[in-house]
């Protein structure tokens, strides 16, 4: 397959036809001039067509260049990127293709994305993670990050690609999907399956349109919900008992859909006083919201603002704009659940990281302690609020603790060395505890505020990371520390760098493909910084 090199010159060369098609300092210019260094062959080894046998395949560097160019503006579909590559002179020049050369099709791009998601045989790490880390190191070597760097960790909503439906449509559409797949897997007609399952709504275009009722009537609505739930359970039971009749290649998808449909019945429905199945008026943990995208979940940005889909987490430098680590999780995952992993990944690439700015979600004492002890990184974030008790009662914060001497002094000045390790059900682990005898508390003037109606001696149980928690609250009262934290608001620039290139909306089904999309966008954003740095040099 003909490919352009720097030593060749042709009438069909894009740069010959349009000399200014590659402006200096842009990502296409960088990919055209430095493709061999940006996209190393060892990382992409194993792509088909590299052996001597078989027909030639598209080079991995050409396909990866097209995937990166796909997220140049707000992101387009795979089919849209292949159509643009046919006519866009700049894209052809970046890919190293002549004007009369064909371009990869949508199927080839989809297969190459699956190749990037596979693990590299030398280190058992997904290839796109290795490629992102390689580009980050190139940016560091290219002096993209200066002497003054401020690292920030943040998250933002990412809408899923699948359709988010309510409970009635999930039941109706889920049974319809299962019937269509079962008919295709067993080579039966849908009408036969509808008769077996007693589910006439499967043949209707709309689940709610099939039932001509007043949806404001609670009794009629409950009757329809019970009918849909019964049909869904019958279909699940029939498929599971007769799964051997389906084609071997389709059994896994059928069973996965059965599990999702059964999960909807278990989470969203309950029996009322009359024994009927009705939509539950409660919050279900890890609730399924989409059948076409089972990884999507309900998320909450604030107490009022909710969203459906995934959550995009990132860690980067606000001074340079470099994105060092990124990942995508279901929308109901808490921000601090992946913070340790992001900081560890970024620390492996950038050793100069010694502190990370974050909002309240990253201020927990456990996360602070683990990151400080294991990675030697300080999290600068607001600490958890101090517990409050009614009637001006004293709290654990009113007690001074000497962690080295293992002594505690109460608000009345009584010091105790009665220290022991006890089990805490609140933290599900062993914690430190201090106890004052009844003689110490008998004549204390603060006994009512300290113990309330209890007559025995006073005792407290500390947080597993009480020392880190108290240090964080002491730092937060420092004006210089608070001024340093004000820079965190600039982290929205990192979010904007990702969302303006298409990270707000997932372009494919599934969490794995959303992760690949987020890393490709982060690579494209980092390459822009590297292109500007090289152009300035």
PyMOL commands that set and color helices and strands:
alter all, ss='L'
color gray80, all
select helices_A, chain A and resi 14-17+27-33+35-38+60-70+78-87+89-95+106-117+127-141+167-186+190-197+200-203+207-210+218-241+243-245+248-268+335-337+339-349+360-362+365-375+396-398+438-442+447-451+466-476+479-503+511-536
alter helices_A, ss='H'
color red, helices_A
select strands_A, chain A and resi 151-159+269-271+277-279+297-300+306-317+323-330+355-357+378-380+400-402+407-409+415-416+419-424+429-435+459-461
alter strands_A, ss='S'
color yellow, strands_A
deselect
rebuild
show_as cartoon
